[in-house]
Amino acid sequence: MSSSGSTYGDIHRYEPARESTTAAITIVLLTIVEVVFVGLFTYGLLNGWGLREAGNMFLGGILAIIFIDLAFILMLYRKEFLPDVMIVKKRRRKWEDLYVREGQEEGAESFGNAWEQFKRAVYPYYKR
């Protein structure tokens, strides 16, 4: 679905999410696996597995599996359950915000108040 609006903030493209049942079931199963690994990690921490060298590596591996599983859950959720929306934004040149102040688009006086220009060059966040 596209709109013809070109003003700032208009929705240019909106594609609804698929919301598939397969993705929902997969997210539930991955969440159960996540809870199992978090429980195993917590059990290992409470029993002192991290005090031994092999146990410390094992806990690190479990922690890696936890974050990878969480990444897959978030990836599936984003892809299947969030809509794809493109909003019209104001286009600016890359350097415009850095050097051009509001009200000075046409330029400023060259030697207008030299001391004020010097203070702004030395301290860019100088208040008027």
C-alpha beads as a LAMMPS data file, in Angstrom:
LAMMPS data file: protein, C-alpha beads

128 atoms
127 bonds

1 atom types
1 bond types

-500.0 500.0 xlo xhi
-500.0 500.0 ylo yhi
-500.0 500.0 zlo zhi

Masses

1 110.0

Atoms # bond

1 1 1 0.000 0.000 0.000
2 1 1 1.495 3.325 -1.066
3 1 1 0.334 6.860 -0.517
4 1 1 0.941 9.841 -2.741
5 1 1 1.669 12.227 0.135
6 1 1 5.053 13.861 0.030
7 1 1 4.910 16.061 3.110
8 1 1 7.095 15.394 6.092
9 1 1 5.713 12.570 8.256
10 1 1 3.391 10.989 5.666
11 1 1 3.486 7.222 5.355
12 1 1 5.009 6.421 1.978
13 1 1 4.684 2.628 2.123
14 1 1 2.877 0.321 4.557
15 1 1 2.989 -3.452 4.245
16 1 1 1.187 -5.344 7.025
17 1 1 2.936 -8.147 8.875
18 1 1 2.422 -11.749 7.773
19 1 1 1.660 -13.072 11.284
20 1 1 2.167 -16.717 10.385
21 1 1 1.231 -19.480 12.804
22 1 1 4.470 -21.326 12.087
23 1 1 6.517 -18.347 13.245
24 1 1 4.435 -18.050 16.426
25 1 1 4.927 -21.740 17.261
26 1 1 8.662 -21.440 16.516
27 1 1 8.948 -18.414 18.812
28 1 1 7.178 -20.308 21.619
29 1 1 9.498 -23.329 21.197
30 1 1 12.600 -21.123 21.102
31 1 1 11.375 -19.377 24.250
32 1 1 11.047 -22.721 26.028
33 1 1 14.602 -23.620 24.955
34 1 1 15.731 -20.186 26.181
35 1 1 14.182 -20.772 29.620
36 1 1 15.852 -24.209 29.858
37 1 1 19.293 -22.784 29.075
38 1 1 18.825 -19.867 31.469
39 1 1 17.885 -22.358 34.190
40 1 1 20.958 -24.479 33.380
41 1 1 23.182 -21.389 33.462
42 1 1 21.730 -20.302 36.820
43 1 1 22.150 -23.819 38.232
44 1 1 25.771 -23.844 37.071
45 1 1 26.480 -20.497 38.677
46 1 1 24.938 -21.530 41.994
47 1 1 26.887 -24.815 42.085
48 1 1 30.233 -23.185 41.346
49 1 1 30.888 -24.560 37.859
50 1 1 32.694 -21.314 37.043
51 1 1 35.449 -22.072 39.569
52 1 1 36.856 -24.866 37.395
53 1 1 38.423 -24.144 34.013
54 1 1 36.223 -26.550 32.049
55 1 1 33.126 -25.423 33.922
56 1 1 33.896 -21.788 33.151
57 1 1 34.119 -22.597 29.420
58 1 1 30.879 -24.568 29.679
59 1 1 29.097 -21.613 31.291
60 1 1 30.455 -19.329 28.563
61 1 1 29.106 -21.684 25.891
62 1 1 25.693 -21.794 27.555
63 1 1 25.659 -17.991 27.734
64 1 1 26.510 -17.802 24.019
65 1 1 23.659 -20.218 23.208
66 1 1 21.286 -18.072 25.293
67 1 1 22.106 -14.913 23.321
68 1 1 22.018 -16.664 19.936
69 1 1 18.617 -18.138 20.778
70 1 1 17.387 -14.702 21.859
71 1 1 18.661 -13.238 18.570
72 1 1 16.637 -15.786 16.594
73 1 1 13.518 -15.046 18.650
74 1 1 13.856 -11.293 18.026
75 1 1 14.636 -11.815 14.335
76 1 1 11.530 -13.940 13.809
77 1 1 9.362 -11.503 15.740
78 1 1 10.623 -8.514 13.753
79 1 1 10.227 -10.248 10.404
80 1 1 6.825 -11.865 10.951
81 1 1 4.940 -9.633 13.399
82 1 1 6.046 -6.024 12.758
83 1 1 4.722 -4.102 9.730
84 1 1 7.076 -2.626 7.137
85 1 1 6.525 1.134 7.213
86 1 1 8.415 3.794 5.253
87 1 1 7.854 7.398 6.343
88 1 1 8.675 10.488 4.278
89 1 1 11.566 12.374 5.871
90 1 1 13.084 15.755 5.165
91 1 1 16.094 15.333 2.934
92 1 1 19.184 17.239 3.973
93 1 1 22.719 17.460 2.785
94 1 1 25.178 15.656 5.032
95 1 1 27.075 18.772 6.027
96 1 1 24.064 21.076 6.428
97 1 1 23.437 20.495 10.140
98 1 1 27.107 20.851 11.007
99 1 1 27.873 24.217 9.473
100 1 1 24.674 26.058 8.586
101 1 1 22.661 27.548 11.414
102 1 1 18.937 28.149 11.187
103 1 1 18.302 31.532 9.590
104 1 1 21.683 31.556 7.830
105 1 1 20.804 29.468 4.781
106 1 1 21.545 32.390 2.479
107 1 1 24.819 33.195 4.229
108 1 1 26.072 35.479 6.952
109 1 1 28.084 38.670 7.092
110 1 1 31.765 38.100 6.600
111 1 1 33.116 40.501 9.200
112 1 1 29.862 41.261 11.029
113 1 1 30.846 40.766 14.652
114 1 1 34.284 39.190 14.506
115 1 1 34.451 38.567 18.252
116 1 1 31.110 36.634 18.236
117 1 1 32.274 34.577 15.247
118 1 1 35.516 33.769 17.058
119 1 1 33.654 32.668 20.201
120 1 1 31.364 30.435 18.113
121 1 1 34.346 28.901 16.322
122 1 1 36.149 28.147 19.587
123 1 1 33.066 27.063 21.538
124 1 1 30.324 25.872 19.134
125 1 1 27.664 25.460 21.833
126 1 1 27.925 29.073 22.939
127 1 1 24.558 30.485 24.041
128 1 1 23.472 33.852 22.675

Bonds

1 1 1 2
2 1 2 3
3 1 3 4
4 1 4 5
5 1 5 6
6 1 6 7
7 1 7 8
8 1 8 9
9 1 9 10
10 1 10 11
11 1 11 12
12 1 12 13
13 1 13 14
14 1 14 15
15 1 15 16
16 1 16 17
17 1 17 18
18 1 18 19
19 1 19 20
20 1 20 21
21 1 21 22
22 1 22 23
23 1 23 24
24 1 24 25
25 1 25 26
26 1 26 27
27 1 27 28
28 1 28 29
29 1 29 30
30 1 30 31
31 1 31 32
32 1 32 33
33 1 33 34
34 1 34 35
35 1 35 36
36 1 36 37
37 1 37 38
38 1 38 39
39 1 39 40
40 1 40 41
41 1 41 42
42 1 42 43
43 1 43 44
44 1 44 45
45 1 45 46
46 1 46 47
47 1 47 48
48 1 48 49
49 1 49 50
50 1 50 51
51 1 51 52
52 1 52 53
53 1 53 54
54 1 54 55
55 1 55 56
56 1 56 57
57 1 57 58
58 1 58 59
59 1 59 60
60 1 60 61
61 1 61 62
62 1 62 63
63 1 63 64
64 1 64 65
65 1 65 66
66 1 66 67
67 1 67 68
68 1 68 69
69 1 69 70
70 1 70 71
71 1 71 72
72 1 72 73
73 1 73 74
74 1 74 75
75 1 75 76
76 1 76 77
77 1 77 78
78 1 78 79
79 1 79 80
80 1 80 81
81 1 81 82
82 1 82 83
83 1 83 84
84 1 84 85
85 1 85 86
86 1 86 87
87 1 87 88
88 1 88 89
89 1 89 90
90 1 90 91
91 1 91 92
92 1 92 93
93 1 93 94
94 1 94 95
95 1 95 96
96 1 96 97
97 1 97 98
98 1 98 99
99 1 99 100
100 1 100 101
101 1 101 102
102 1 102 103
103 1 103 104
104 1 104 105
105 1 105 106
106 1 106 107
107 1 107 108
108 1 108 109
109 1 109 110
110 1 110 111
111 1 111 112
112 1 112 113
113 1 113 114
114 1 114 115
115 1 115 116
116 1 116 117
117 1 117 118
118 1 118 119
119 1 119 120
120 1 120 121
121 1 121 122
122 1 122 123
123 1 123 124
124 1 124 125
125 1 125 126
126 1 126 127
127 1 127 128
